[in-house]
Amino acid sequence: MIDWRGTASGVRRTARTLRDGPTVTYGLIAACVLLFALSPAGGLNPSYGTGDTLLAAQGAYFRHWGVIPDDLAHLGRLRPGALLTPLTALFVHGSWLHLLGNMLFLYVFGAMAEKRMGPLEFGLFYLVCGYLALYGYALAHADSGQTLVGASGAISGVLGAFLHLFPRSRVTSLFPFLFFLPLRFPAWVVLVFWFAIQWLAARTAEAGPGVAYLAHVIGFALGFLYAWVRFGGKGRVRAALASKKGGGDGRARVTPPAAATEGESQP
């Protein structure tokens, strides 16, 4: 005999979870994963061929949807749609490692930030931070013809906001130089350490293929400043309070705070 009352109760709980959960964060993750899987970058769609044919399709895909600094920095010779590429590039990733690394950071830090801001504000905040971070990188490397793709500028903005909103929330991290032991630290320790790595790397990085550290620095700074101006001292939520209002346990879990998968310039 089927317990319909129990089934109905479970359906209601599921619906409530979906309604009250971080829908924008999950939606962004789903969109990035789906678009990557369908694109030539994912290597799963047989319509793009294999070998040199696939590589050519990937290059054309990155050039069409990604940011090319030389285009954006010289307004007199903008190609059609170039001003939209800092937005479209947020949903394009160069490899599975690039995608999974970014989505992990978004999953860990995005949910609590979205709960604090609200879904509409968080969605707009994410897109604006990402756009400005990639555009800022393009202006700093105005003569570069390398394409820039990835959501790391926007996600760095989420990290900056998280630092202001939840500085004492506990973050479980794996540090390579500590033999990948899982250790828990306050968010401010992990995120300040992460930002310092980005800052130091950005000072020596060039505009060629690799990680776009400067986009991370710009995004993080924008996110922190926005949260500081928007919420002020009232925005800071202790871990215990974050657990009650954010729907979590006041803890976040993330893999190493280094930036190996946090954004890429494509060749």
Accessible surface in RSA format (square Angstrom, percent):
REM  Atomic radii and reference values for relative SASA: ProtOr
REM  Chains: A
REM  Algorithm: Lee & Richards
REM  Probe-radius: 1.40
REM  Slices: 20
REM RES _ NUM      All-atoms   Total-Side   Main-Chain    Non-polar    All polar
REM                ABS   REL    ABS   REL    ABS   REL    ABS   REL    ABS   REL
RES MET A   1   244.39 126.6 153.87 101.8  90.51 215.5 130.13 110.6 114.26 151.4
RES ILE A   2   103.07  58.7  91.57  68.2  11.49  27.7  95.69  68.9   7.37  20.0
RES ASP A   3    90.75  63.6  77.73  77.4  13.03  30.8  42.81 100.8  47.94  47.8
RES TRP A   4   173.10  69.5 167.99  81.3   5.11  12.0 145.60  77.6  27.50  44.6
RES ARG A   5   204.69  85.9 196.87 100.4   7.83  18.6  86.39 118.1 118.30  71.7
RES GLY A   6    36.08  44.5   0.00   N/A  36.08  44.5  28.79  79.0   7.29  16.3
RES THR A   7    70.09  49.9  58.74  59.5  11.36  27.1  51.02  68.5  19.07  28.8
RES ALA A   8    42.23  38.8  35.76  55.2   6.47  14.7  41.59  58.6   0.64   1.7
RES SER A   9    33.64  28.4  33.03  44.1   0.61   1.4  14.40  30.7  19.24  27.0
RES GLY A  10    20.64  25.4   0.00   N/A  20.64  25.4  19.08  52.4   1.56   3.5
RES VAL A  11    95.37  62.8  91.32  82.7   4.05   9.8  93.87  81.6   1.50   4.1
RES ARG A  12   139.25  58.5 134.40  68.5   4.85  11.6  61.68  84.3  77.57  47.0
RES ARG A  13   136.52  57.3 135.32  69.0   1.20   2.9  56.77  77.6  79.75  48.3
RES THR A  14    80.21  57.0  75.51  76.6   4.70  11.2  53.11  71.3  27.11  41.0
RES ALA A  15    48.99  45.0  42.29  65.3   6.70  15.2  45.90  64.6   3.09   8.2
RES ARG A  16   109.73  46.1 109.62  55.9   0.12   0.3  39.23  53.6  70.50  42.7
RES THR A  17    92.79  66.0  84.84  86.0   7.96  19.0  66.42  89.2  26.37  39.9
RES LEU A  18   120.08  66.9 114.14  81.7   5.94  14.9 117.19  82.3   2.89   7.8
RES ARG A  19   161.66  67.9 133.74  68.2  27.92  66.5  77.35 105.7  84.30  51.1
RES ASP A  20    70.43  49.3  60.27  60.0  10.16  24.0  29.83  70.2  40.60  40.5
RES GLY A  21    18.89  23.3   0.00   N/A  18.89  23.3  10.99  30.1   7.91  17.7
RES PRO A  22    13.54   9.9  12.70  11.6   0.84   3.0  13.54  11.2   0.00   0.0
RES THR A  23    67.29  47.9  57.54  58.3   9.75  23.2  46.70  62.7  20.60  31.1
RES VAL A  24    36.78  24.2  31.31  28.3   5.47  13.2  36.42  31.6   0.36   1.0
RES THR A  25     0.00   0.0   0.00   0.0   0.00   0.0   0.00   0.0   0.00   0.0
RES TYR A  26   102.88  48.0  98.28  55.9   4.60  12.0  72.13  54.2  30.75  37.9
RES GLY A  27    37.10  45.7   0.00   N/A  37.10  45.7  32.04  87.9   5.05  11.3
RES LEU A  28    20.82  11.6  19.34  13.8   1.48   3.7  19.81  13.9   1.01   2.7
RES ILE A  29    31.89  18.1  31.89  23.8   0.00   0.0  31.89  23.0   0.00   0.0
RES ALA A  30    59.91  55.1  50.32  77.6   9.60  21.8  57.71  81.3   2.20   5.8
RES ALA A  31    35.11  32.3  28.47  43.9   6.64  15.1  34.64  48.8   0.47   1.2
RES CYS A  32     0.27   0.2   0.27   0.3   0.00   0.0   0.00   0.0   0.27   0.3
RES VAL A  33    55.26  36.4  55.26  50.0   0.00   0.0  55.26  48.0   0.00   0.0
RES LEU A  34   107.19  59.7 104.65  74.9   2.54   6.4 107.05  75.2   0.15   0.4
RES LEU A  35    80.35  44.7  78.42  56.1   1.92   4.8  78.42  55.1   1.92   5.2
RES PHE A  36     2.76   1.4   0.90   0.6   1.86   4.8   2.75   1.7   0.01   0.0
RES ALA A  37    25.58  23.5  22.27  34.4   3.30   7.5  22.27  31.4   3.30   8.8
RES LEU A  38    99.89  55.6  96.76  69.2   3.13   7.9  96.91  68.1   2.99   8.0
RES SER A  39     6.38   5.4   2.46   3.3   3.91   9.0   6.08  12.9   0.30   0.4
RES PRO A  40     2.88   2.1   2.29   2.1   0.58   2.1   2.88   2.4   0.00   0.0
RES ALA A  41    11.63  10.7   0.11   0.2  11.52  26.2   0.86   1.2  10.77  28.5
RES GLY A  42     6.90   8.5   0.00   N/A   6.90   8.5   0.11   0.3   6.79  15.2
RES GLY A  43    45.71  56.4   0.00   N/A  45.71  56.4  14.23  39.1  31.48  70.5
RES LEU A  44   111.52  62.1  86.80  62.1  24.72  62.2  90.85  63.8  20.67  55.6
RES ASN A  45    42.26  29.1  33.86  32.7   8.41  20.2   7.85  18.9  34.41  33.3
RES PRO A  46   122.56  89.3  97.42  88.8  25.13  91.4 107.95  89.1  14.60  90.8
RES SER A  47    93.32  78.9  50.35  67.2  42.97  99.0  54.96 117.0  38.36  53.7
RES TYR A  48    73.14  34.1  68.28  38.9   4.86  12.6  38.19  28.7  34.96  43.1
RES GLY A  49    28.70  35.4   0.00   N/A  28.70  35.4  23.18  63.6   5.52  12.4
RES THR A  50   113.26  80.6 104.26 105.7   9.01  21.5  71.06  95.4  42.21  63.8
RES GLY A  51    49.72  61.3   0.00   N/A  49.72  61.3  41.63 114.3   8.09  18.1
RES ASP A  52   122.09  85.5 111.70 111.2  10.39  24.6  38.07  89.6  84.02  83.8
RES THR A  53    88.00  62.6  81.09  82.2   6.90  16.5  49.96  67.1  38.04  57.5
RES LEU A  54    32.30  18.0  32.30  23.1   0.00   0.0  32.30  22.7   0.00   0.0
RES LEU A  55   114.32  63.7 105.74  75.7   8.58  21.6 106.07  74.5   8.25  22.2
RES ALA A  56    66.62  61.3  50.81  78.4  15.81  36.0  62.65  88.2   3.97  10.5
RES ALA A  57    23.33  21.5  13.21  20.4  10.12  23.0  21.00  29.6   2.33   6.2
RES GLN A  58    33.86  18.9  33.86  24.7   0.00   0.0   3.92   8.3  29.94  22.7
RES GLY A  59    18.23  22.5   0.00   N/A  18.23  22.5  17.46  47.9   0.77   1.7
RES ALA A  60    50.22  46.2  45.37  70.0   4.86  11.0  47.11  66.3   3.11   8.2
RES TYR A  61    37.25  17.4  31.04  17.7   6.20  16.1  28.51  21.4   8.73  10.8
RES PHE A  62    15.78   7.9  15.78   9.8   0.00   0.0  15.78   9.6   0.00   0.0
RES ARG A  63   129.54  54.4 127.99  65.2   1.55   3.7  48.32  66.0  81.23  49.2
RES HIS A  64   107.18  58.6  98.23  68.3   8.95  22.9  66.95  69.0  40.22  46.8
RES TRP A  65   107.94  43.3 107.94  52.2   0.00   0.0  92.57  49.4  15.37  24.9
RES GLY A  66     0.00   0.0   0.00   N/A   0.00   0.0   0.00   0.0   0.00   0.0
RES VAL A  67     0.00   0.0   0.00   0.0   0.00   0.0   0.00   0.0   0.00   0.0
RES ILE A  68    25.03  14.2  24.20  18.0   0.83   2.0  24.20  17.4   0.83   2.3
RES PRO A  69     0.71   0.5   0.71   0.6   0.00   0.0   0.71   0.6   0.00   0.0
RES ASP A  70    35.41  24.8  35.41  35.2   0.00   0.0   6.65  15.7  28.75  28.7
RES ASP A  71    20.65  14.5  20.65  20.6   0.00   0.0   1.05   2.5  19.59  19.5
RES LEU A  72     1.23   0.7   0.43   0.3   0.80   2.0   0.43   0.3   0.80   2.1
RES ALA A  73    27.14  25.0   2.62   4.0  24.52  55.8   2.86   4.0  24.28  64.3
RES HIS A  74    54.76  29.9  49.61  34.5   5.14  13.2  35.35  36.4  19.41  22.6
RES LEU A  75   115.22  64.2  97.46  69.7  17.75  44.6  97.67  68.6  17.55  47.2
RES GLY A  76    87.11 107.4   0.00   N/A  87.11 107.4  44.80 122.9  42.31  94.8
RES ARG A  77   139.32  58.5 120.06  61.2  19.26  45.8  68.47  93.6  70.84  42.9
RES LEU A  78    57.19  31.8  30.55  21.9  26.64  67.0  30.55  21.5  26.64  71.7
RES ARG A  79    67.00  28.1  59.72  30.4   7.28  17.3  48.98  66.9  18.02  10.9
RES PRO A  80   133.06  97.0 106.85  97.4  26.21  95.3 119.18  98.4  13.87  86.2
RES GLY A  81    45.83  56.5   0.00   N/A  45.83  56.5  29.11  79.9  16.73  37.5
RES ALA A  82     1.92   1.8   0.78   1.2   1.14   2.6   0.78   1.1   1.14   3.0
RES LEU A  83    84.48  47.0  82.75  59.2   1.73   4.3  82.75  58.1   1.73   4.6
RES LEU A  84   110.98  61.8 110.96  79.4   0.02   0.1 110.96  77.9   0.02   0.1
RES THR A  85     5.67   4.0   5.67   5.8   0.00   0.0   4.66   6.3   1.01   1.5
RES PRO A  86     0.00   0.0   0.00   0.0   0.00   0.0   0.00   0.0   0.00   0.0
RES LEU A  87    60.99  34.0  60.99  43.6   0.00   0.0  60.99  42.8   0.00   0.0
RES THR A  88    37.13  26.4  32.07  32.5   5.06  12.1  35.46  47.6   1.67   2.5
RES ALA A  89     0.00   0.0   0.00   0.0   0.00   0.0   0.00   0.0   0.00   0.0
RES LEU A  90     0.38   0.2   0.07   0.0   0.31   0.8   0.07   0.0   0.31   0.8
RES PHE A  91    43.01  21.5  42.18  26.1   0.83   2.2  42.18  25.6   0.83   2.4
RES VAL A  92     6.77   4.5   5.75   5.2   1.02   2.5   6.77   5.9   0.00   0.0
RES HIS A  93     1.22   0.7   0.07   0.0   1.15   2.9   0.00   0.0   1.22   1.4
RES GLY A  94    17.62  21.7   0.00   N/A  17.62  21.7   0.00   0.0  17.62  39.5
RES SER A  95    40.50  34.2  37.04  49.4   3.46   8.0  37.14  79.1   3.36   4.7
RES TRP A  96    97.82  39.3  95.78  46.4   2.05   4.8  88.10  47.0   9.72  15.8
RES LEU A  97   122.79  68.4 118.18  84.5   4.60  11.6 120.11  84.3   2.68   7.2
RES HIS A  98     0.64   0.3   0.00   0.0   0.64   1.6   0.43   0.4   0.21   0.2
RES LEU A  99     0.12   0.1   0.12   0.1   0.00   0.0   0.12   0.1   0.00   0.0
RES LEU A 100   103.31  57.5  98.76  70.7   4.55  11.4  99.32  69.7   4.00  10.8
RES GLY A 101     9.92  12.2   0.00   N/A   9.92  12.2   9.35  25.6   0.57   1.3
RES ASN A 102     0.00   0.0   0.00   0.0   0.00   0.0   0.00   0.0   0.00   0.0
RES MET A 103    10.55   5.5   9.72   6.4   0.83   2.0   9.90   8.4   0.65   0.9
RES LEU A 104    59.98  33.4  54.86  39.2   5.12  12.9  59.27  41.6   0.71   1.9
RES PHE A 105     7.83   3.9   7.83   4.9   0.00   0.0   7.83   4.7   0.00   0.0
RES LEU A 106     0.00   0.0   0.00   0.0   0.00   0.0   0.00   0.0   0.00   0.0
RES TYR A 107   122.47  57.2 118.42  67.4   4.05  10.5  71.96  54.1  50.51  62.3
RES VAL A 108    16.66  11.0   5.44   4.9  11.22  27.0   9.82   8.5   6.84  18.5
RES PHE A 109     0.80   0.4   0.80   0.5   0.00   0.0   0.80   0.5   0.00   0.0
RES GLY A 110     0.00   0.0   0.00   N/A   0.00   0.0   0.00   0.0   0.00   0.0
RES ALA A 111    24.34  22.4  24.19  37.3   0.15   0.3  24.34  34.3   0.00   0.0
RES MET A 112    14.14   7.3  14.14   9.4   0.00   0.0   9.60   8.2   4.54   6.0
RES ALA A 113     0.00   0.0   0.00   0.0   0.00   0.0   0.00   0.0   0.00   0.0
RES GLU A 114     4.14   2.4   3.79   2.9   0.35   0.8   2.14   4.1   2.00   1.6
RES LYS A 115    74.53  36.4  47.23  29.0  27.29  65.0  27.68  24.9  46.84  49.9
RES ARG A 116    75.86  31.9  59.55  30.4  16.31  38.8  16.97  23.2  58.89  35.7
RES MET A 117    14.29   7.4   0.00   0.0  14.29  34.0   0.90   0.8  13.39  17.7
RES GLY A 118    22.18  27.4   0.00   N/A  22.18  27.4  21.67  59.5   0.51   1.1
RES PRO A 119    75.68  55.2  75.44  68.8   0.24   0.9  75.44  62.3   0.24   1.5
RES LEU A 120   139.56  77.7 132.07  94.5   7.49  18.8 138.02  96.9   1.54   4.1
RES GLU A 121    36.26  20.8  30.51  23.1   5.75  13.7  27.19  52.6   9.07   7.4
RES PHE A 122     0.00   0.0   0.00   0.0   0.00   0.0   0.00   0.0   0.00   0.0
RES GLY A 123    14.87  18.3   0.00   N/A  14.87  18.3  14.73  40.4   0.14   0.3
RES LEU A 124   103.13  57.4 102.27  73.2   0.86   2.2 102.40  71.9   0.73   2.0
RES PHE A 125    12.05   6.0   3.61   2.2   8.44  22.0  11.24   6.8   0.82   2.3
RES TYR A 126     1.09   0.5   1.09   0.6   0.00   0.0   0.39   0.3   0.70   0.9
RES LEU A 127    55.39  30.8  54.82  39.2   0.57   1.4  55.08  38.7   0.31   0.8
RES VAL A 128    82.46  54.3  80.52  72.9   1.94   4.7  82.46  71.6   0.00   0.0
RES CYS A 129     6.33   4.8   6.11   6.8   0.22   0.5   0.22   0.6   6.11   6.6
RES GLY A 130     0.00   0.0   0.00   N/A   0.00   0.0   0.00   0.0   0.00   0.0
RES TYR A 131    57.03  26.6  57.03  32.4   0.00   0.0  44.13  33.2  12.90  15.9
RES LEU A 132    83.39  46.4  79.83  57.1   3.55   8.9  79.91  56.1   3.48   9.4
RES ALA A 133     0.00   0.0   0.00   0.0   0.00   0.0   0.00   0.0   0.00   0.0
RES LEU A 134     2.62   1.5   2.62   1.9   0.00   0.0   2.62   1.8   0.00   0.0
RES TYR A 135    37.08  17.3  37.08  21.1   0.00   0.0  27.42  20.6   9.66  11.9
RES GLY A 136    19.51  24.1   0.00   N/A  19.51  24.1  15.20  41.7   4.31   9.7
RES TYR A 137     8.11   3.8   8.11   4.6   0.00   0.0   6.13   4.6   1.98   2.4
RES ALA A 138     0.00   0.0   0.00   0.0   0.00   0.0   0.00   0.0   0.00   0.0
RES LEU A 139   101.29  56.4  83.77  59.9  17.52  44.0  84.05  59.0  17.24  46.4
RES ALA A 140    61.34  56.4  22.29  34.4  39.05  88.8  34.02  47.9  27.32  72.4
RES HIS A 141    40.85  22.3  33.84  23.5   7.01  17.9  26.06  26.9  14.79  17.2
RES ALA A 142    30.32  27.9  26.59  41.0   3.73   8.5  26.59  37.5   3.73   9.9
RES ASP A 143   126.61  88.7 100.22  99.8  26.39  62.4  37.20  87.6  89.40  89.2
RES SER A 144    14.12  11.9   3.77   5.0  10.34  23.8  11.07  23.6   3.04   4.3
RES GLY A 145    55.12  68.0   0.00   N/A  55.12  68.0  27.74  76.1  27.38  61.3
RES GLN A 146    57.06  31.9  53.05  38.8   4.02   9.6   9.67  20.6  47.40  35.9
RES THR A 147     5.31   3.8   4.58   4.6   0.73   1.7   4.30   5.8   1.01   1.5
RES LEU A 148     2.65   1.5   2.65   1.9   0.00   0.0   2.65   1.9   0.00   0.0
RES VAL A 149     1.83   1.2   0.00   0.0   1.83   4.4   0.00   0.0   1.83   5.0
RES GLY A 150     0.73   0.9   0.00   N/A   0.73   0.9   0.18   0.5   0.55   1.2
RES ALA A 151     0.00   0.0   0.00   0.0   0.00   0.0   0.00   0.0   0.00   0.0
RES SER A 152     4.09   3.5   4.09   5.5   0.00   0.0   0.00   0.0   4.09   5.7
RES GLY A 153     0.00   0.0   0.00   N/A   0.00   0.0   0.00   0.0   0.00   0.0
RES ALA A 154     0.00   0.0   0.00   0.0   0.00   0.0   0.00   0.0   0.00   0.0
RES ILE A 155     0.00   0.0   0.00   0.0   0.00   0.0   0.00   0.0   0.00   0.0
RES SER A 156     0.00   0.0   0.00   0.0   0.00   0.0   0.00   0.0   0.00   0.0
RES GLY A 157     0.00   0.0   0.00   N/A   0.00   0.0   0.00   0.0   0.00   0.0
RES VAL A 158     0.00   0.0   0.00   0.0   0.00   0.0   0.00   0.0   0.00   0.0
RES LEU A 159     0.00   0.0   0.00   0.0   0.00   0.0   0.00   0.0   0.00   0.0
RES GLY A 160     0.00   0.0   0.00   N/A   0.00   0.0   0.00   0.0   0.00   0.0
RES ALA A 161     0.00   0.0   0.00   0.0   0.00   0.0   0.00   0.0   0.00   0.0
RES PHE A 162     0.00   0.0   0.00   0.0   0.00   0.0   0.00   0.0   0.00   0.0
RES LEU A 163    21.97  12.2  20.03  14.3   1.94   4.9  20.03  14.1   1.94   5.2
RES HIS A 164     2.52   1.4   2.20   1.5   0.32   0.8   2.52   2.6   0.00   0.0
RES LEU A 165     0.00   0.0   0.00   0.0   0.00   0.0   0.00   0.0   0.00   0.0
RES PHE A 166     4.87   2.4   4.87   3.0   0.00   0.0   4.87   3.0   0.00   0.0
RES PRO A 167    19.45  14.2  19.45  17.7   0.00   0.0  19.45  16.1   0.00   0.0
RES ARG A 168   129.38  54.3 125.11  63.8   4.27  10.2  37.68  51.5  91.70  55.6
RES SER A 169     0.00   0.0   0.00   0.0   0.00   0.0   0.00   0.0   0.00   0.0
RES ARG A 170    84.76  35.6  84.57  43.1   0.19   0.5  22.86  31.2  61.89  37.5
RES VAL A 171     0.00   0.0   0.00   0.0   0.00   0.0   0.00   0.0   0.00   0.0
RES THR A 172    30.50  21.7  29.82  30.2   0.68   1.6  24.58  33.0   5.92   9.0
RES SER A 173     0.00   0.0   0.00   0.0   0.00   0.0   0.00   0.0   0.00   0.0
RES LEU A 174    52.22  29.1  52.22  37.4   0.00   0.0  52.22  36.7   0.00   0.0
RES PHE A 175    13.12   6.6  13.12   8.1   0.00   0.0  13.12   8.0   0.00   0.0
RES PRO A 176    63.14  46.0  50.77  46.3  12.37  45.0  51.09  42.2  12.06  74.9
RES PHE A 177   131.30  65.7 102.56  63.5  28.75  74.8 114.91  69.7  16.39  46.9
RES LEU A 178    67.39  37.5  66.71  47.7   0.68   1.7  67.39  47.3   0.00   0.0
RES PHE A 179   174.88  87.5 156.25  96.8  18.63  48.5 160.52  97.3  14.37  41.1
RES PHE A 180   115.12  57.6 105.24  65.2   9.87  25.7 105.24  63.8   9.87  28.3
RES LEU A 181    99.02  55.1  98.90  70.8   0.12   0.3  99.02  69.5   0.00   0.0
RES PRO A 182    89.60  65.3  72.03  65.7  17.57  63.9  72.03  59.5  17.57 109.2
RES LEU A 183    61.75  34.4  59.80  42.8   1.95   4.9  61.75  43.4   0.00   0.0
RES ARG A 184   105.99  44.5  88.19  45.0  17.80  42.4  37.13  50.8  68.86  41.7
RES PHE A 185    57.24  28.6  57.24  35.5   0.00   0.0  57.24  34.7   0.00   0.0
RES PRO A 186    29.75  21.7  29.75  27.1   0.00   0.0  29.75  24.6   0.00   0.0
RES ALA A 187     0.00   0.0   0.00   0.0   0.00   0.0   0.00   0.0   0.00   0.0
RES TRP A 188   127.69  51.2 127.69  61.8   0.00   0.0 113.35  60.4  14.34  23.3
RES VAL A 189    48.20  31.7  44.77  40.5   3.44   8.3  46.43  40.3   1.78   4.8
RES VAL A 190     2.83   1.9   2.69   2.4   0.14   0.3   2.83   2.5   0.00   0.0
RES LEU A 191     1.86   1.0   1.86   1.3   0.00   0.0   1.86   1.3   0.00   0.0
RES VAL A 192    74.70  49.2  73.73  66.7   0.97   2.3  74.42  64.7   0.28   0.8
RES PHE A 193    74.96  37.5  70.37  43.6   4.58  11.9  74.70  45.3   0.26   0.7
RES TRP A 194     1.21   0.5   1.21   0.6   0.00   0.0   1.21   0.6   0.00   0.0
RES PHE A 195    54.13  27.1  54.13  33.5   0.00   0.0  54.13  32.8   0.00   0.0
RES ALA A 196    42.47  39.0  38.46  59.4   4.01   9.1  42.47  59.8   0.00   0.0
RES ILE A 197    48.51  27.6  46.00  34.3   2.51   6.0  47.70  34.3   0.81   2.2
RES GLN A 198     0.00   0.0   0.00   0.0   0.00   0.0   0.00   0.0   0.00   0.0
RES TRP A 199   124.01  49.8 124.00  60.0   0.01   0.0 111.72  59.6  12.30  20.0
RES LEU A 200   113.59  63.3 108.38  77.5   5.21  13.1 109.08  76.6   4.51  12.1
RES ALA A 201    22.43  20.6  14.52  22.4   7.90  18.0  21.28  30.0   1.15   3.0
RES ALA A 202    23.14  21.3   4.87   7.5  18.27  41.6   5.77   8.1  17.37  46.0
RES ARG A 203   173.82  73.0 134.68  68.7  39.14  93.2  34.72  47.5 139.10  84.3
RES THR A 204   113.33  80.6  86.16  87.4  27.17  64.7  75.01 100.8  38.32  57.9
RES ALA A 205    39.81  36.6  16.26  25.1  23.55  53.6  25.70  36.2  14.11  37.4
RES GLU A 206   149.24  85.7 129.51  98.0  19.73  47.0  46.87  90.7 102.36  83.6
RES ALA A 207    25.56  23.5  19.76  30.5   5.80  13.2  20.44  28.8   5.12  13.6
RES GLY A 208    28.83  35.5   0.00   N/A  28.83  35.5  21.55  59.1   7.28  16.3
RES PRO A 209    80.98  59.0  54.99  50.1  26.00  94.5  55.29  45.7  25.69 159.7
RES GLY A 210    34.98  43.1   0.00   N/A  34.98  43.1  33.07  90.7   1.91   4.3
RES VAL A 211    32.03  21.1  18.77  17.0  13.26  31.9  18.77  16.3  13.26  36.0
RES ALA A 212     2.06   1.9   1.16   1.8   0.89   2.0   2.06   2.9   0.00   0.0
RES TYR A 213    50.92  23.8  49.89  28.4   1.03   2.7  15.70  11.8  35.22  43.4
RES LEU A 214    45.72  25.5  44.38  31.8   1.34   3.4  44.38  31.2   1.34   3.6
RES ALA A 215     0.40   0.4   0.40   0.6   0.00   0.0   0.40   0.6   0.00   0.0
RES HIS A 216     0.00   0.0   0.00   0.0   0.00   0.0   0.00   0.0   0.00   0.0
RES VAL A 217    11.58   7.6  11.58  10.5   0.00   0.0  11.58  10.1   0.00   0.0
RES ILE A 218    42.30  24.1  38.94  29.0   3.36   8.1  42.19  30.4   0.11   0.3
RES GLY A 219     0.00   0.0   0.00   N/A   0.00   0.0   0.00   0.0   0.00   0.0
RES PHE A 220    10.21   5.1  10.21   6.3   0.00   0.0  10.21   6.2   0.00   0.0
RES ALA A 221    40.41  37.2  34.94  53.9   5.46  12.4  40.39  56.9   0.02   0.0
RES LEU A 222    54.36  30.3  51.46  36.8   2.90   7.3  51.57  36.2   2.80   7.5
RES GLY A 223     0.00   0.0   0.00   N/A   0.00   0.0   0.00   0.0   0.00   0.0
RES PHE A 224    59.85  29.9  59.85  37.1   0.00   0.0  59.85  36.3   0.00   0.0
RES LEU A 225    94.31  52.5  94.02  67.3   0.29   0.7  94.31  66.2   0.00   0.0
RES TYR A 226    75.34  35.2  68.91  39.2   6.43  16.7  62.96  47.3  12.39  15.3
RES ALA A 227     0.00   0.0   0.00   0.0   0.00   0.0   0.00   0.0   0.00   0.0
RES TRP A 228   142.80  57.3 139.01  67.3   3.79   8.9 109.73  58.5  33.07  53.7
RES VAL A 229   115.13  75.8  87.84  79.5  27.29  65.8  93.46  81.2  21.67  58.8
RES ARG A 230   122.16  51.3 100.51  51.2  21.65  51.5  30.35  41.5  91.82  55.6
RES PHE A 231    19.94  10.0   8.22   5.1  11.71  30.5  13.62   8.3   6.32  18.1
RES GLY A 232    23.23  28.6   0.00   N/A  23.23  28.6  22.75  62.4   0.47   1.1
RES GLY A 233    66.54  82.1   0.00   N/A  66.54  82.1  37.07 101.7  29.46  66.0
RES LYS A 234   186.73  91.1 164.26 100.8  22.47  53.5 115.95 104.4  70.78  75.4
RES GLY A 235     0.00   0.0   0.00   N/A   0.00   0.0   0.00   0.0   0.00   0.0
RES ARG A 236   134.18  56.3 115.30  58.8  18.88  45.0  32.67  44.6 101.51  61.5
RES VAL A 237     7.66   5.0   6.26   5.7   1.40   3.4   7.23   6.3   0.43   1.2
RES ARG A 238   147.26  61.8 145.04  73.9   2.21   5.3  57.47  78.5  89.79  54.4
RES ALA A 239    26.37  24.2  23.93  36.9   2.44   5.5  24.26  34.2   2.11   5.6
RES ALA A 240    73.63  67.7  60.98  94.1  12.65  28.8  70.08  98.7   3.56   9.4
RES LEU A 241    70.76  39.4  68.60  49.1   2.16   5.4  70.37  49.4   0.39   1.1
RES ALA A 242     1.24   1.1   0.00   0.0   1.24   2.8   0.68   1.0   0.56   1.5
RES SER A 243    37.10  31.4  30.37  40.5   6.74  15.5   8.36  17.8  28.74  40.3
RES LYS A 244   170.70  83.3 137.09  84.1  33.62  80.0  87.35  78.6  83.35  88.8
RES LYS A 245   145.65  71.1 120.29  73.8  25.37  60.4  77.76  70.0  67.89  72.3
RES GLY A 246    12.34  15.2   0.00   N/A  12.34  15.2   3.26   8.9   9.08  20.3
RES GLY A 247    68.32  84.2   0.00   N/A  68.32  84.2  32.37  88.8  35.94  80.5
RES GLY A 248    36.27  44.7   0.00   N/A  36.27  44.7  28.73  78.8   7.55  16.9
RES ASP A 249    66.82  46.8  44.56  44.4  22.26  52.6  36.71  86.4  30.10  30.0
RES GLY A 250     1.75   2.2   0.00   N/A   1.75   2.2   0.79   2.2   0.96   2.2
RES ARG A 251    93.53  39.3  81.67  41.6  11.86  28.2  12.34  16.9  81.19  49.2
RES ALA A 252     4.63   4.3   0.35   0.5   4.27   9.7   4.63   6.5   0.00   0.0
RES ARG A 253   124.51  52.3 119.72  61.0   4.79  11.4  58.09  79.4  66.41  40.3
RES VAL A 254     9.25   6.1   0.81   0.7   8.44  20.3   4.66   4.0   4.59  12.5
RES THR A 255    52.29  37.2  52.28  53.0   0.02   0.0  44.30  59.5   8.00  12.1
RES PRO A 256    32.85  23.9  29.26  26.7   3.59  13.1  29.26  24.2   3.59  22.3
RES PRO A 257     2.51   1.8   2.18   2.0   0.34   1.2   2.51   2.1   0.00   0.0
RES ALA A 258    42.65  39.2  35.99  55.5   6.66  15.2  35.99  50.7   6.66  17.6
RES ALA A 259     4.29   3.9   0.83   1.3   3.45   7.9   1.13   1.6   3.15   8.4
RES ALA A 260    81.58  75.0  58.02  89.5  23.56  53.6  66.20  93.2  15.38  40.7
RES THR A 261    23.96  17.0  22.86  23.2   1.10   2.6  13.15  17.7  10.81  16.3
RES GLU A 262     0.20   0.1   0.20   0.2   0.00   0.0   0.20   0.4   0.00   0.0
RES GLY A 263     0.71   0.9   0.00   N/A   0.71   0.9   0.71   1.9   0.00   0.0
RES GLU A 264    42.41  24.3  42.40  32.1   0.01   0.0   8.77  17.0  33.64  27.5
RES SER A 265     5.52   4.7   2.22   3.0   3.30   7.6   0.71   1.5   4.81   6.7
RES GLN A 266    14.37   8.0  14.37  10.5   0.00   0.0   0.00   0.0  14.36  10.9
RES PRO A 267   121.06  88.2  79.38  72.4  41.67 151.5 101.12  83.5  19.94 123.9
END  Absolute sums over single chains surface
CHAIN  1 A    13375.1      11049.9       2325.2       9396.2       3978.9
END  Absolute sums over all chains
TOTAL         13375.1      11049.9       2325.2       9396.2       3978.9
